[in-house]
Amino acid sequence: MANAMLCIEIYQFNGTWCFTDLKRALVHEPFVLGIPEIINTVLENNSLYEDGKNYRVLFAEQEFPEVHGVLNQVREEFNGAWYEWNGEEGWLCPATMTFFDYFPAQIYFRFEKL
């Protein structure tokens, strides 16, 4: 069974949010197409944003305590999937499949300052 709770550290790199996960051979993997805007909004709405700060992102297919939100899958496209949060849409690329066996219908998430 795969881990129910997953975790990455995100940081700003080349003007967008990225993460590195050496175990999954992902280095400076960027968030694109609406996901950076969703991240910024969630951080600002929860009074977490600090310029230059890194964040831990906890995420899971199942709801867990103290989540900041849930991404709801809208459609799959170009080996990735579009997700909606609070009226905003963003695309998660195929790297998502290194964490899940499929694009989940929902991804719950929580941000924490590091």
C-alpha positions in Angstrom: 0.0 0.0 0.0 1.3 3.5 -0.9 1.5 6.2 1.7 -1.8 7.8 2.5 -0.2 11.1 3.3 2.4 12.6 1.0 4.7 15.5 1.5 6.9 17.8 -0.6 8.8 21.0 0.0 8.0 23.8 -2.4 10.1 26.9 -3.1 10.4 29.7 -5.6 12.7 29.0 -8.6 12.9 30.8 -11.9 9.8 32.7 -11.1 7.4 29.9 -10.2 6.8 27.4 -7.4 8.9 24.2 -7.7 9.8 21.1 -5.7 12.6 18.6 -5.8 12.1 14.9 -4.9 15.3 13.0 -5.6 13.6 9.7 -4.8 11.3 10.3 -7.8 14.1 11.9 -10.0 12.3 15.3 -10.0 14.6 18.3 -9.7 13.2 21.9 -9.7 9.9 20.4 -11.0 7.7 23.5 -11.7 4.1 24.1 -11.0 2.5 25.7 -14.1 -0.7 26.7 -15.7 -2.7 28.1 -12.8 -1.3 26.1 -9.9 1.2 28.8 -8.9 -1.7 31.3 -8.6 -3.7 28.8 -6.5 -0.7 28.3 -4.2 -0.3 32.0 -3.8 -4.0 32.5 -3.0 -4.0 29.7 -0.5 -0.9 31.1 1.2 -2.2 34.6 1.3 -5.7 33.6 2.5 -4.2 31.7 5.4 -1.7 34.5 6.3 1.2 32.1 5.5 3.0 33.9 2.7 6.5 35.3 3.3 8.7 36.3 0.5 11.6 33.8 0.0 10.0 31.2 2.4 9.9 27.5 1.7 6.8 25.5 2.6 5.9 21.9 3.3 2.8 20.7 1.4 1.0 17.8 2.9 -1.4 16.2 0.5 -3.6 13.1 0.2 -6.4 11.6 -1.7 -8.4 11.3 1.5 -9.5 14.2 3.7 -7.3 14.8 6.8 -7.5 17.3 9.8 -6.8 21.0 9.3 -6.7 20.9 5.4 -6.5 24.2 3.6 -8.5 23.0 0.7 -9.2 20.3 -1.9 -8.4 20.2 -5.6 -11.3 18.7 -7.6 -10.4 17.1 -10.9 -12.2 18.7 -13.8 -10.7 16.7 -16.7 -7.6 15.0 -17.9 -5.6 16.5 -20.8 -2.1 16.0 -22.3 -1.1 13.3 -19.9 -2.0 15.6 -17.0 -5.2 16.8 -15.3 -6.9 20.0 -14.7 -8.1 20.7 -11.1 -10.4 23.3 -9.6 -10.1 25.1 -6.3 -12.4 27.9 -5.2 -13.2 28.9 -8.8 -9.6 28.8 -10.0 -8.3 26.0 -12.4 -4.7 24.7 -12.6 -3.1 21.8 -14.4 -1.0 19.1 -12.7 1.5 17.6 -15.1 2.4 13.9 -15.5 4.9 14.1 -12.6 1.7 13.7 -10.4 1.8 10.1 -11.5 5.0 9.5 -9.5 2.9 10.1 -6.3 -0.4 8.4 -7.4 -1.3 5.5 -9.7 -3.9 7.7 -11.4 -5.1 11.3 -11.2 -7.3 11.3 -8.1 -10.8 12.8 -8.2 -9.8 14.9 -5.2 -6.5 16.0 -3.7 -6.6 17.5 -0.1 -3.8 19.7 0.9 -2.3 21.7 3.7 0.7 24.2 3.6 3.1 24.7 6.5 5.9 27.2 6.8 9.4 25.8 7.1 
